[in-house]
Amino acid sequence: MHLEHFILNDIPPLSLHVKVKEAQLLFSQLTTSHVIIEDNGNFVGLLSETDALCFEATKPLSDFLYAIERIFVLESTLWLETLEAFSKNKTNVMPVLNAKGQYLGYYELNDVIGLFSSTPFFSEPGHILVIEKNYVDFSFSEITQIVESNAGEVLGLFRSRLEAGQIQLVLKIGQRELNAVLQGLRQYDYTVKSVHLEDDHLQVLKERAAYLDRFLKI
């Protein structure tokens, strides 16, 4: 999916040389978790509301350069990677740069979430499987082959956890023969942690995929 149509420019970046009180005022008027900072037209990074409210209002933002995080995605970044960037950095605005590092605008989290919710992973009926395997042994292509060779249809697959050499994945398959797919996964040493019907798949995502859980709470 392409996100370029979701790039916004209605909130201009703040100059690195303005007073902290301008950032504090902007936060009082907006619902964003961060504001975008620039220096003479060059992208600098994001400043969080939490930090801005702690700083002395009469000092310039340049005095607090250490608190400005260089968080961004490129216009070529895939939508799922963009979603992960929102979660990893706990922000609801994401600056977008071109290949030359020039600032183009920003994405809002709600827009990207809305795009994600329109994908087959959410919109089509099916079963949610939470599976696990040694990281060095798993393969996305292998999982797809197992599902399809057992008359199943992959509607979505993403990594939800990587810990102690074990990778956990959330797999959604179409409403076909479930048992054959489960047996096939187990034959290839995938541990099936849980199986959920369509009715509770949002709860599964909240429990098993930490980054989606944070999105839904913002």
Summary of the structure (lengths in Angstrom):
residues: 218
radius of gyration: 21.0
end to end distance: 22.8
largest distance: 66.4
contacts: 663
relative contact order: 0.13
helix: 41%
strand: 31%
